Amino acid sequence: MRSLRVAATALAALTAAAIAQGAVADGHLEKAVKARQAQMQLYSFNLGQLGAMAKGDAAYDAKVASAAANNLAALASLDGSALWPQGSDLTAMPDKTAAKPEIWSTYPAIAEKGKALREASAALAAVAGDGLDALKANIGPVGKSCGGCHNDFRQKK
C-alpha cells in the first residue's frame, strides 16, 4: 500500500512538472501574468473612483459608487486560480511580474487574504450607494485587504 502511495505521489509530481513545462512552452505563464495584471488594473480603477469620493477629490455619486463597489465585489469573487500558476513569480519572470514566490509556499495565508478581500468588498458593495459616510466607513477594510497581499507577496518597486 505504501509503495502505491509513493508511486502515485511520484506520478503526480511528474505530471505537474510536465504541465508546468508545457505552460512555459506555450506562453501560458505570460498569459496568466497579463490576465492577473489586468484584473489588478480593474481593481485599481474601481477603487480609485471610490477613494477619490472618500477623500473629497471627486463628488460623491451614489450610482457611480455602487457600480464601482459592485465591480470590486465581482472581481474579488472570481475564481482566479488560473491566474496564479506556479512559476509565474519574479524569480522565474523578473521582467514580467513582481509576485514573490512565497505566494505558493504560504497557501493558507494567501487564501485568508483573498477571503478578507471578498468579505470587505461585499460589505462595501452593500452600502456604497447609501451615502458618503457609508462609503467612507467601509472603504478602509478593502484597502487594507489589498495591502495585505501587496505588502507580503509583491516585491516593492
Buried (B, 14 or more C-beta within 10 A) or exposed (E): EEEEEEEEEEEEEEEEEEEBEEBBEEEBBBBBBBBBBEBBEBBEEBBEBBBBBBEEEBEBBBEBBBBBBBBBBBBBEEEBEEBBBBBBBBEBBEEBBBBBBEBBEBEEBBEEBBEBBBBBBBBBBBBBBBEBEBBBBBBEBBBEBBEBBBEBBBEEE
